[in-house]
Amino acid sequence: MKTYIYILTDCNRTYLHVGMTNDLNEATDAYKSLSGFFVDSCSKVSRIVYQELLPSEEMALKRFQELSQYTRMQKERLIRKHNPNWINLSFYISNKLSGFSALTLLRPESTALRARVAY
């Protein structure tokens, strides 16, 4: 079964949370409903800024454990490599843009990003 590894953050990029799930929409909704889960009640960790799709649960668990051991700086480098502007990927996940991958849209040379992202 395919499994996602993701990194969530809040609007201020204060918290970086690594997670693993089979359904990204469900995971995002769960975090949005958990107020106060991360230290203070005003910081809701609900923005997916990085995701990976792995073919098996065993591979996903290994990758999850690896990312969980990363320092904040390592996580930020990983995010910036694939999502330099820290765009919220939940939009792409929930709308499932036809023919487009969220990470493909984030490449700087992609004209689709400029056409599809509302600032």
N, C-alpha and C positions, 0 to 999 in steps of 0.2 A: 504494500500500500504506500502511495506517495505521501510524504510528510514534509511540512514546511518548517523551516527555522526562520525566525524573524527577530528584529530588534525594534522595540517600541521606545518612543520618547514622549515628553510633554511638550507644550508649545514653547517653552523657554530652553529646551534641550538640557535640562538639569539632570534628568534621570535617563539612563539607558538600560532597558530591560530586555534580556534575551529570553525567548520562548520557543516552544515547539508545539505544533498542532497539525491536525488534518484539515481544518477548516479555518482559514484566516478571517473570514467575516465573523464567524462565531467568536473567535478569540478577541477580535477588536471590540465587538459589542460587550463582551464580558468585562474587559478592562474599562470601558466607558462607564459601565454601571458601578464600578468599584471606586467610590470616592473615599479618599483618605487611606487608600491601600499603600501608597508610597509617601510616608512621613506626614505631609500636611494635606489638608482636605482640598486646597485649591489647585493642587497639581494633579491633573488627570493624565495618566500615561495612555494616550489613545492614538498616537500617530505612528504608523508603521513606516520606518525609514529604510529598512533593509529586509530582504527576504531571499531565501534559497529554497528550492524545491529539490528534495532528495528522493531517490526511488524506493528506498526501504527504511523501515523504522529503525533498524540497527545503525545504518549509516547516519541517519538523522540524530540519533542519540549521541553518537560519537562526536558529531559536529557541534551539537548543543553543548556538550561538556567542554569541548575545545573553546567555543566562543564564550562560555561562562567564565572561563579562566582568564580571558583577555583583560588587559587593563583598559581603562577608559580611553586612553590615547590609541590603543590598537583598535578598539571598536570604532572610534571616530575615523581612523584611517580607512577602515573597511567600508564604512558608510560613504565617505567622501569619494572613494574609488568608484563606486557604483551609482551613487546618488549625490553628486557634488553640491546641490542646492538644498538637500534634506527635504525634498518634496514628499508630502504625505502620500504614500502609495496605496492607502486604503481606498482612495478615489478610483484608482485603476482596478483594484481588486473587486470592489463592490459593483462597478459598472461593467466590468469585463469587456473592455473595448475590443471590438472585433478586429482580429488580425494583428493586434499590437501586444507586445509584452511590456510590462511596466518598466523593466530595466532597459529594454531597447529604446523606449521613449526618453530615457534619461541621458542618453548619449548626447554630447554637445552638438554633434553634427546632424542630429535628427531634427528635421523640420516639423515632424509630427508633434514634437513637444511644444513648440511655439503655437501651433494651431489648436492644440487640444487642452492646454492648461490655462485655467482662468486665474489670474493673479488677484 
